[in-house]
Amino acid sequence: MRIAVIGTGYVGLVAGTCFADSGHTVVCVDVDAAKVAQLKAGKTPIYEPGLTELLAKNLKAERLFFTTELKATVRASDVVFIAVGTPMGEDGNADLRVALKVAHEIAEAAERYTVIVNKSTVPVGTATRMQAEIAARTQVEIDVVSNPEFLKEGAAIDDFQRPDRIVIGAPSERAREIVAELYAPFVRTESPIYFMDPRSAELTKYAANAMLATRISFMNEVAMLCERVGADVDSVRKAMGSDRRIGQSFLFPGAGYGGSCFPKDVKALVATARNHGLDFALLAAVDAVNDRQKRLLAQKARAHFGAGGLRGKKVAVWGLAFKPKTDDVRAAPALALCEELIADGALVTVHDPVAMDTSRAQLGDRVTYAGNPYAACDGAEALFLMTEWNEFRQPDFARIHKAMKQPVVFDGRNIWNAARLRAQGFSYFGVGRGA
């Protein structure tokens, strides 16, 4: 089957590459000519394990192509995926201008029956709106399908090729069969395909991310209570998660969640509810707790250092990406922490294995970038751990202690052994951990 993918961001590039790897001919379209040239040369603009190799393989096999020509690509395609950005507006609603513009262009270019598959995260009712606006622009039969993505950054290739589930919101049996055929190679191990109406598919994406975000914020609230009553959140979490009705996933307290999905999707679902006369108070609280959590370690540092606070103190921050195995720093707790530290007058040195370049757009030259984690600690009076990269889990603490001016650590992911660090002479602060 001939597939077009409009947009070569995270979702579009992964989807296009994986569809090509299953034998389809895929043409990815982007308005950024420089980015298209980069992709043609086999260079990925994002860090995602395994993507560079898969891209090179399918370029060489001539199953994957990149272009800026939308109209010609649409005319030659059976299925067109829309995978463009839907950034959050000031009111929390998703900005659909680019997605709708692309849908209009597809309508004007199509010459035969075409299935448009919306991979972008869009508000409930977007497929219906697109269908109506397309019908007003062409006599060609076009079906708009909602097919939300559930990819985890850092494991996106595996998630796409071995999905937990596929969600297809199709307005017709014909469209449903075509999209199901595309995903057939990826569900041979009996992963379920859930067929439903487009509105239900659109809501499924938001509801899934909102539930995961809720679990994180809930545990962060439990962690705060643990600190007040002298309990250990790790003990509470493990015993809680052993209940099969609850499970262990997404019950890890810390410095808050970030990324391109959870913060935006929680706010968008609150906005959608508000637009329909519903006060989604629970999710509004989830969002508020997360915003507070991003400032937690800075507050702990102010309390520890007392009068004079952090002004003039050199501090180290390990980890800038919102999670390991990605260079994505969108809504990253580490960047929020850096802003707090800078505002307090601290001299901030940062290190991340892959996200140094992507963080420069926000942090610029207001921080110092260290070539390795130990260099960041030289002369530091505090070390903040913000991203649980594997190389940060078992560092040489004797070397860190020797390098630091004051051996004070703030563990934003609770990955270090508090008792062991205190025994080595560190002042240790975690999230919700008992003394």
Buried (B, 14 or more C-beta within 10 A) or exposed (E): BEBBBBBBBBBBBBBBBBBBBBEBBBBBBBBEEEBBEBBEEBEBBBBBBBBBEBBBBBBEEEBBBBBEEBEEBBBBBBBBBBBBBBEBBEEBBBEBEBBBEBBBBBBBBBEEEBBBBBBBBBBBBBBBBBBEBBBEBBEBBBBBBBBBBBBEBBBBBEBBBEBEEBBBBBBEEEBBEBBBEBBEBBBEEEEEBEBBBBBBBBBBBBEBBBEBBBBBBBBBBBBBEBBEEEBBBBEBBEEBBEEEEEEEEBBBBBBBBBBBBBBBBBBBBBBBBBBEEEEBEEBBBBBEBBEBBBBBBBEBBBEBBEEEBBEEBBBBBBBBBBBBBBBBBBBBBBBBBBBBBBEBEBBBBBBBBBBBEBBBEBBEEEBBBBEEBBBBBBEBBBBBBBBBBEEBEEBEBEEBBEBBEBBBBBBBBBBBEBEEBEEBEBEBBBBBBBE
